[in-house]
Amino acid sequence: MKRVLTKKLLPGMKLANDVFSADSNLRLLDKGCVLNEKDIARLAFYSVIDVLIEDTPVESAASSSPVDTGLTYSERLRQSEDFKEFKADFEACASRYEHTIQDIIHGNKDLDIDDMMTPIYSLLGHGRTTAGIFDMLHNLRLYDDATYTHCINVALITNILAQWLRWDPSEIELATQAGLFHDIGKLLIPGAIITKPGPLNDEEYAVIKTHPQKGYDAMRELNISSHVKNAALMHHERCDGTGYPLKLRGPQIDKFAKAVAIADVYDAMTSARYYRGPLCPFIAISMFEDEGFQRYDPEMILAFLHNIVNTYLRNTVRLNTGEVGEIIFINSNALSKPTIKVDNDYIDLSKCPGVYIQEII
């Protein structure tokens, strides 16, 4: 058996032991479980860092080649001029952000926050709808996400969540800044630990979990809102007290950090890695819907879920049964289980146990 980081798990791997949540009060998965995308998302949702895996993988249907269905919505989108413009602006924004963050890490305390935020707001502009922005992000996730691109994703998603919550313009601006700076501490973790191909030891795991405090410390002297600094420190805290580094509970956590936490986990679960494509957003939505109301702010998670599912209306999807169809109706009592039109049939996933959306195509 071997220890594998959760972010490097693949469908078909077999658990060598039972897996519990951080406080050991909840059994997440059983020994012998053959992992699928939904299981991997569940582990990421509970911030499980690594698991023990049997040496011999099990053949997984998820690894089979996708069915050729012709030119998909995503393919058409990636050919559009708007997507090409968004992609170019996004990559320029990431490069600019990387240079600024490196300056901060190396001790430069002069921060022009307005200059940093300009390219972020450019990505949000040009008449793009929230659904359009999520479409763009979903189709950018075909390559491995670096910390810089992840931070930009989280800034955009947190901005949209703040709009859905109907926060005032100044709060929306702070929420966007909080998303952009939330993971600066990851860049202060030794690269040898972040990119280590083998299992991490206990000391290395302890170092990884220091990144919220490191991010807060790096921004301590910056002329930036305390809410932004708190988001760096608290974005791994959870309302039920199971987070880190301080194990804070709901009322103790900065509200901007609560919003960033939702955007951070959603982006982490739905972003691509170099060894696999992105996990389906509906798998992430299912995790939030089933288990998120204890760990995240209830008002925020409710607003996020009710709005995020509607951004995927009319998208073409593949079910775990192999069927391909179009999302035509969102079930308000089962947000991750919409109604799908497959040819001339209508499949209400809320009435089909075991059937779920495996991929947006």
Secondary structure, DSSP 8 states (H G I E B T S, - for coil): -EEEEGGG--TT-BBSS-EE-TTS-SEEE-TT-B--HHHHHHHHHTT--EEEE-SS----GGGS-----SS-HHHHHHTSHHHHHHHHHHHHHHHHHHHHHHHHHTT-----HHHHHHHHHHHH-TT--HHHHHHHHHHHTTS---HHHHHHHHHHHHHHHHHHTT--HHHHHHHHHHHHHTTGGGGGS-HHHHT-SS---HHHHHHHTTHHHHHHHHHTTSSS-HHHHHHHHHTT--TTS--SSS---GGGS-HHHHHHHHHHHHHHHHS-BTTB----HHHHHHHHHHHHHHHS-HHHHHHHHHHHGGGGTT-EEEETTS-EEEEEE--TTSTTS-EEEETTEEEEGGGSTT--EEEE-
